Each structure stands twice: as structure tokens, then as C-alpha cells.
Amino acid sequence: MPAGAKGVIFDLDGTLWDASAEVAAAWSRALKGFPGIGRDVAPEEMRGLMGKTMTDIFRILAPGAGEELRARIGEACCREEERSLRLRGGTLFPREAETLASLARRYRLFIVSNCQSGYIETFLDSSGFGGLFADFECFGDTGKRKGENIALLYGRNGLKKAVYVGDTRLDFESARSAGVPFLHAAYGYGSVPEAARAVNAFAELAGALPELLG
């Protein structure tokens, strides 16, 4: 792994993998254990929820529940999700493995997500990419919003230059709040017309990032 101070910081869902179908099925199973709350979560709905903090997601899914019940629902969904993803994983993007390996020879790679504790580790274990990433941070570990976590990771790793790669408007706004340039992963879940730069496939990162980082 390069020792330089240039970094590529990735969002996770919709940027490094698509786990929406697997997570939607897992959450649907978990929600059926709560009378009055039980419902199916479609993959399309899940893609719209991913990127938000877990606190915000369960306020949307169970708006009539109190904080204690929402916490129990969240714990049940996350347990079932982790079990399912460790068995089957999410879907990686075409040429992702070779593109990440190439980038890791030139830059330090990181992940910042609004996910729960343990989710990034599940991705790294399932994908086999653990050795490519230098560090990661998430809402579940810090309780901080994505922009704050980007800034936190940037500072503790002594980065001098970095790009945040994400697929949603929230990612764009988070990068801007952290003062980090944004590259839109337009192959992912969201539309970000304000983004100055975008890639339409994961493999395009190999050409776009050297233009931004050198």
C-alpha cells in the first residue's frame, strides 16, 4: 500500500457494492417478528434508504414506534442482515476487483459510510478486499454524520489530498461539508446533477482519479 498522502475515500452502498436485494429480504424477515410493524421492504425502497443513518431509516420504516421499539427493530434487522450478507454477500460491480487493486498501488483507499457498526467489516470480509483499504469510519461507530466522519478520517490519516466517491446527493453534500472534492458514481443509486465529475462504470475510476489526484 502506498505511503503517500493522497487518498480515495469511498461510500459503500451503491458505490462499492449493491446489497439492496439481500438487505431488503433480510429486513422483511426481521420486521415480520414485530406485530403491527411487519411489512415487506422492496429492493427499490431499500436503495432509496441506503445512505441515510440507521436512526433516520428506522424513523421512516416505523414512524409510529417509540424510540425503544425502533431500537429493537433496528437491532433485529441488522442481525438478520449481517447473517444474510455473510452467507451470500452483495453484488460487486464489473471489473471492481482489478480496478481497486490498481488504485491501491497508487493511492491509499478508505471507506466512510452512514451504516451501522460491523457493516463495513462484513463487506470487507465478504468481498475479500480487506487488504486494500487503509481505514474506514461509519455512523454506527462514531454517531457522527457522514461529512464529519470524512473529515475525521481525513485528519487522522494525515491526508493532504483526497476525493470522496459516492452515488447520492447526500454523498455530494457530505463531501462538500468536509471540504473534499466529490466524484459521482453515476452507476449507483442516485442522481447528482450538481456534481462536476462523474463516472458511469466502476472501471472508469482508473482513468478519472489520476486526473483529480495526480
N, C-alpha and C positions, 0 to 999 in steps of 0.2 A: 504494500500500500504506500502511495507517495507520501512524503513527509511535508510537502508544501502546504501553503495556507490558502489554496483555492478549493472550494467545496461545492458539491451539488447536493442540495437538500430536497428530498422527495416527500410529497404527500404519499399516502398509502393507497386507500381505496379509490379505484378509478384511474390511478396513476401507475402503481406497481403491480396491481392485480385487480381482477374483477371477482369478488367473492359474494356478490349480491344475491345470486340464486341460492347458494348454500346457506348464507346467513338468514335469508328470508324464510327458508324452510325450517331452520333450527328455531328461530324466534316464534314461528307459527306453532311449532310443537310445544314450546315452553309456555306460550300465552294461553294455551288450552287448559293449563293447570290452574287458571285463575278465573273462577266463576264471575260472570258479568263483565270480564275483561277479554276473555278468549276471543281471538279473531285470527284470520289469516293475514299474513303480510306478503304482498306480491313482490317479486324482484324489482319491478318498476318503482314501486313505492320505496323499497329499500334503497335503491340508487339515489332517490331524492333525499333520503335521510342521512346517508353516509356523508361524512364531512362535518356534520354537526356534533356537538359534545353529547356524551351519553345522557347527561342531565336533560338537555333540550330534547333529545329524541324521545325519551320516555314521558316527557310532558306532552308531546304530540300524540304518542300512541295510547296513553292512558290519561286523558285530560281530567277525568272526573275522580281520579285516585288521589289519595293523600300522599304526602312525601314518603311516609314509611312503607306504604304499599307499593309505590313506584320503585322504591329502592329494592324491595323483594322481587318485583317483576324484572327489574334490570339484572339482578344477580342471577336469576333463573335463566334469562335469555342468554346472558354471557357465558354461563356454564355450558349450556347446550350448544351454543355457537362454537366455543373452544373445542368441545368434544368432536363436533362435526368437522371442523376445519382441520384438526389434527389427523382425522381419518382420511379426508378427501381433498383438503386444500381448496384454494380458489383457482381461477383461471389466469395464467400468466399471458402476457402479450407476445405476439410473434417476434422472434429474434431478441427477446428480452435478455436471456442469459448471456449471449455473446456480446450484446451491447453494454450491459453492466460490467462485464469483465474487462472490456476495452476501456470504459470510462474509469474504472478503478485503478487502472495502470497510470492514469494521468491526474486524477483528482481524488480527494477524499469524499466518500459518499456517506450521506446521513438520511435519516427519516424523521419527520415531525408530523404527527397525526393527532386528531381530536379523539382518538379511540380510548378504550379502557385499558387498564394495566394488563399486560400479558398478551395483547393482541399483536403487537409488532413482533414479539418473540415467536408467536405462533406462525406468523408469516415467514420469518427468517428460517425457522426450523422446517416448515413445510416446503419452502422453495429451495432450500439448500444454499441460500445467498448470505448466510450469516457472516462468512469470512470476508465479504465485500464491503460491509458497512462499518464505519468507524465509531458511530454513536447514534443514538436516537432519543427522542423525547415524545411524551404524549400527555394529553389532558388527564388521563387516569392516574398518572404518577405525580403530577405537579398541581392539578386543579387550576392551571392557567390556560388561557385561551391560546389559540394557535400562534398568533403574532408574537405573544410573549415567549412562547416556547421556541420559536425560531430564533428570536434574539438571545435567549438563554443558551441554546446550543451553539450559536454563532460565537458568543463570547467565551464560553468555557473551552472551546476547541481552538481558540486563537486564530480564527479565520480572518483573512484580510480581504477576501473577495469570494462571493458565493452567489448562486442562483437558486431560487425556490421553484421547483417544478410541481405544478398542481393542475387539477382539471376543473375546478369550480370557481365561481365568483368569490366565495369565502376564502379560497386559497389566494386569489389575487389580492383581496383586501388585507389578508393576514401578512402577506409578503410586503405590501406597501407599508403597513403599520410598523413592521420590523426594519424597514429601510433596506430591504433586499430586493434586487431585480427579480421579476417573475417571468417564467416561461410556461405558456399554456399547453397542457397535454390535451389537445383537442380530440384525441381518440377516446377520452374518458367520458365522464358522466355529464359534464356541464358546458355551457356556452359562456365565453368571457370575451365579448366584443371589444372591451377596452384594452385587452392585452396587446402589447406592442409586438410580441413574438409568439409564435405557436408552432407546434409540430403535430402532424396528423397521424403519425405512427411512432411506436416506441423507438424503432431503429433510427429514426431521423434525429434523435438526440445526439448521436455520434457526430453529426455534422453541425448541429445548431450550437451545442455547448462550447466548442472551441472558439466560435465566433463571439460568444458572450464573455468567456473567461480567459481566452488566450491559451 
